[in-house]
Amino acid sequence: MALFRVAESLRKRVGQSREFKVVSEKGPEPQKPQVFESWIWSSEYEQALKFEKQLLRQYRGKSLEDALPGKIVSNEQGQCYEISSSCCAKFKTVTYEQSRQVMISDLKVLPGIGPANEQLLKNQGYKTVEDLERHPRWKMQAYEYMKLIDKKEVNLAQKWLWQRLPKSHPLLHYLAGFCQNQDFAIVDIETLGLSERPIILLGIAKPTKNHICTTQFLLRDIPDEPSAIYALIAQLDPNLSLITYNGKSFDIPYIKQRLAYYGLDGYIDNTNFDILHFTRRALKPKLTDCKLETVEKYLGIKRDINIPGALVPHFYDTYLRTKNVGPLVPIVEHNRQDLLTLGTLFSKLYEEWA
């Protein structure tokens, strides 16, 4: 009952402000907005509003099940709406052997070894970190590092590399070779703002050999939020490695923030491959920006149904106000496509390193 009252109070505040700015094509393109979550061109905004009206007409009188086939699921925090689908997709990582070779060939992963020392050591015949296990000075550090590599300790190896390398370094991406496809979970959330506002949709995708299976937990109304968050957490086995896009800074902390808002316990400490860092390193010189929509154009991915991410809160607010399920359709599709794009991008980045 207490959680319901908290959620009801929050629902009344939804839609009172927006965190995007509509920009005219006639003016200069904004550089780094300080207040708004994002910006969209006025033509995009007008087109989205027309699409919204079309959806309201198309889905008038239809149920949630008619618009988005799924099922109501229950847990100890209540109920939410689950939508599942499967898409044929090739999710590829490097093999463990490839990963191991790359990760031991860079001697700078050991504290105290910089570019000059690395070149000197390689000239002396120490070509890999494994070779340094017989070096009088570096053997102990080399031994500790090789133990993580040979035991495939993804989480500990990631923390080791973070101390020595930028988070965008390809070696941190090559860590994925320690895992099998079934060891990954792609996570993406849709929220009503930048902070302290509800998560309205939580998506997770799990790759198999030839498919990516997506599961999305949708709020039918704000009181469903605790249940939806718990439903996602139930999918996150501690041994899974997460794939996110700015998830280390946004998605995962946001989920934890919402758990704290409701006074709920929840633990997420999975290894996180935040591929925004890798994308910036590999593709920034080739792109105008690193928004996922821009990356999709580079990858040749076209969305059949799409709305700008900044308008997700507006469309959800329209759904709450009108009780018409139409505006939910592009929100769910937007999130599902984000999940699939992240799987494709994660695989394609290996080609960029090559």
N, C-alpha and C positions, 0 to 999 in steps of 0.2 A: 504493500500500500504506500509506503514511504517513497519507493522508487517511482511509483505511478504519479504521485503528487509532484515530484521533482521533474518528471518528464512533461507533465501537463503544464507546469509553470514555464518550462523551456519552450514548449510548442507555441505558447502565446507570444513569445518574443521573435519567433522565426519570421523572416520576411520583412523585418523592420529596417534593414539596411542592406546594401550590396557592396561587394568588394571587387568590383571591376569598373572600368572606365570605358565609355563609348568614344571612339576617336574618329574624327572626320578624315577621309582620305585626302582632303584638300590641305590639311595641316601636316606638320612634320611628324614622323613616326616617333612615339615616346621611347625613351631609352631605358631608364630604370625607374619605374613607378615606385614611389615611396609609400603610398597609402593603399592603393588598390592591389588586389591579388593579381589582377591581370587586366589586359585591355583588349578590346576587339574593335574592328573597323565598324563604322556606322552601317555600311551595307550588309555586313555579316549579321549585325544586330537586327536590322529590319527583316532580313531574310529568315532569321530564327523566329521572330515574332509571327511572321506569316505561317511558318511551319507549325508553330504552336497552335494557332487558330485552326489549321487543317487537322491537327491531331485531335483537338477538342471536338470537332465535327465528326471525325471518323470513329471515335471511340465513345461517343455519347451513349449512355445507357449500358455500356459493356462492363463486364466484371473484370477484376484483376486476372482471374484465371483465363478469361477469353483473350486478353491482350498479351499476357505473359504467362504461358503455361508453367506451372510449378506446384508447390505444395506448402502448406503451413507446417512448420516444425516447432517443436516445443523443447524447452530445457528448463533448468531451475530458475532462470531469470524471466521466463515468460515465453512468448511466441514471436516468430518473424516469418517472412516468406522466402522460401528457397527456390532458386531457379538453376537448373543444371543443363549443360549441353556439352557436346563433344565435337571437336573440329580436327579434320585430317591435317596434320602439320608435322614437319620434320624438326625436331629439337635436337641439335647436335652440340656436343662439347668435344674437347680434345680427350684423347685417351690418357690414362694414368701415366703410361710410359712417356708420351709427349710432354705432359705436364711436368713430370719429374725431371726430364732432361733440361727443360727451359729453366726450372726453378733452382737447379743446382749449378747452372752455368754462369750465374751472376754472383760473383764473390762479394759484391757490395751488400748482400743481405746480412753479412756478419758485421756486428758493431766494430768500428775502428778501421774498416776497410773502405777507402774511398777510391776514386778512379785511378789515382796514381799508384796506390798500393796494389790495386787489382791488376794493373798492367804489369807491374814488377813481378807479382806472384805468378802470373800466367807465363811470363818469360822464363821463370824458373821451373816451369813444368806443372804447376798447380792449376789445371784447367777448370776444375769444378770444386764445389764446396766439399764433395766427397773426397777429393784428393787432399784437401786440407786437414783431413783427420790424421794425417801422418806429419803435419807441420808442427814443430816444437811450440810455436806461439799460439796458433789458431786452432789446434786440434780439439780442445774442449768445446769451444763455441761451435765448431763444425760438427762435432758429435751431437750436440743438443739439437742443432737445426736438422741434421739428417734423421734424427730419431722422429721428429715431427713429420718429415716427408715420408719416411718409410712406413710409419704407422697410419698415414693418411689422416692426420689430426687437422682437419680443415679449420676448425675454430681457433685453435692455438697457433697454427701456422699463419692464419690471417692476422692475428694480434701481433705476432712476431714481425711480420712484414710491415704492418702499420707503423711500427716504431722506426723503420729504416727507410721506407719508401712513401711517396705520395699515394693517396687512396686511389688515384687514377692509373697507377702503374699496371702494365699488362700482366705482370707476375701475379697480381691479386686476382685477375680474371682467370689465369691459368690454373688457379687453385680448384676451379670447377672440375678439372680432370680427376680429382680425388673422389668424385661422386658419380653415381649412376643416375639415369634420368629420373627414376622414381624417388631419388633423394632430394628433389627440388620442389619448391612451392612458389609460384609467382603470386604476389599480393599487391592489390591496388584498392584504394578506398575513394569514395565520393563523399564530400562533406558540404555543409551549408556555410562554410567560411574558413578562415585561416586558423582560428583557434577558439576554443570554448563554445563551439556550436556543434550540433549533432553530426554524427556520421550517419548518412542515410542509406549507404550501400557499401557492403564489404565483399570484394571479389577475391577468389583464390583459384589458381589454375595449376593442375598437376600434369606434367608431361609423362607420356608413356612412349613406347617405341615409335608409333606412327601417328599418335593423336595427342592433343592437349585437351584435357577435360576441365571445364570451368564450373565452379559452383559460386553462386552469388546470393548473399543474404540481404534482403530488401526490407526496409521499414515501411509497413503499411501506414504507420503513424509514429510520431516521436516516441511514445512509450515502448515501442518495439526495440529501441536502440540497445539496451543491456542484453537482451536475448540474442540480437544479431551479432554483437561483439563476441558473446560467449560461444555462439555457433561457429564463428571463424576460429577462435582459439582452440576449440575442440579438434579442428582440422590440422593444427600445427604441432605435429610430433616434434619433441625437442631435437631430434636428430635430422630434421629437414633443414636444408639450406634455402634461405629466402632469396628471391630475385625481385627487386623493386626498382622504382625510378624516383630517386630522391626519398626513398622510403626510410633510410637511416635517419634523415633529418626531419621528415614530415610524417609519413604514414604510421610507422611503428610508434614514435613518441605520441602521435595524436591518439592512437588506440589506447595507449597507457594513460593519457590524460583523461580520456572519457571514462575509463574504468575508475580512476580516482574521483572523478566528478560524482559518480554514483556510489562511491565508497565500496567498490568491489575489488576482490583480489583477482589477479591474472598475471601470469608470468610469460614473457616473450623474450628469450635471449638467444634466438637462433642465429647462426651465421648468416650474414646479410650481404649478398652481392648487389650493391647499389650501383646499377649500371649507368646512372647519370654521370658519374665521375669518368667512367671509361668512354662514354659517348662524347663528352666534352674533349677529352684528349685525342680521340681518334677522328672525330668528325667536325669539330668546331671550325677548322679552316675551310671546310667544304659547305658549311651551312650558314644561313643568316642568323639562326639562333638554334638552341637545342630543345625547343618545345617538341613534345612527342609527335604532334601533327606535322612539324617540319621534318623530323626524322623519317616519318612514314613516307613522305613524298620522295625522299632520297632512296628509300628502300623499295619504292614502287607499290606501296600499299594504299589502296583506295577504300574508303568507307562508304557503304551503301546508305547508312543512316548515321547522321552525325550532327551534334551541336557543339559549339565551343565549350570547353571545360568551364569557363567562367560563368556560363549560363545554366549550369546544372542546378545551382540553388534556386534560380528564378523558376525553372521548369518544375522543380519539386514543390515550391511554394504555390504555384498555380494548381498543382494536383491537390494539395492540402485544402486550398480555398474552394475549389470547384467540385472536389470528389470525383473528378473525371480522370480515369487512369491513363489517358492518352499521353500526357507529358512524361510519364514514367518510362515509356517505351524507348525513346532515344537515350535516356539516362542509363538504362540497363545495357543497351547496345554499346554506348560510349565506353562504359566500364569493361564490358566483355572484350571489345576490340583492343582496349589498352592492354589487357592481359595477354592477348594473342600477339600483339605487336612486341611486347617485352620478350616473349619467347623467341620470336624471329630475330630481334635485335641482339639478344644475348648470343645467339649462334653466329650471326653475321659479323660480329666484332672480331672474331678470330681471323676472318679474311682481311680485315683492316690491319691487324697487327702484322700479318704476313706481307 
